[in-house]
Amino acid sequence: MKSKRHAEILAIIRENDIETQDQLLDKLREKGMKSTQATISRDIKELHLVKELTGEGSYRYAISERKSSLNVADRLNNIFRESVTSCDSAQNIVVLKTMPGSASVACSALDGMKLPNMVGSLGGDDTAILIMRNTQDADMLCMEITRMLGN
């Protein structure tokens, strides 16, 4: 059902200038599909739809040109969360502990995130080091990683 609804949403926004979620819901109902605003909101997020400016000065939903890069970022974030077990910092260095064989995967995920204050990373078997520009950047990254891991 979800994949059918997603396909229908994509068809609707290709054929119509849809400015609001209510308009999208109405079009879905016209096509015989029942849904709620909360479901449509989740669908918009999952489909990576964005609002773009039309030639008339209004906005409409469109498929993000960055969808593929967002999917890569999502995959990298998932890999990172599944491989990292803990994080600690010492001055401008962040030390990550990972599942065995996963340190280079975690480094690759972080490199793919293009963190502005990370100078570089080095992954061993189950330990990775991240070199940050300064102690404050290291502390902030370590806090963010710990938060992401739910620790």
Sequence and secondary structure as in RCSB ss.txt:
>XXXX:A:sequence
MKSKRHAEILAIIRENDIETQDQLLDKLREKGMKSTQATISRDIKELHLVKELTGEGSYRYAISERKSSLNVADR
LNNIFRESVTSCDSAQNIVVLKTMPGSASVACSALDGMKLPNMVGSLGGDDTAILIMRNTQDADMLCMEITRMLG
N
>XXXX:A:secstr
 HHHHHHHHHHHHHHS   SHHHHHHHHHHTT    HHHHHHHHHHTTEEEEE TTS EEEEE TTHHHHHHHHH
HHHHHHHHEEEEEEETTEEEEEESTT HHHHHHHHHHHT TTEEEEEE SSEEEEEESSHHHHHHHHHHHHHHHT
 
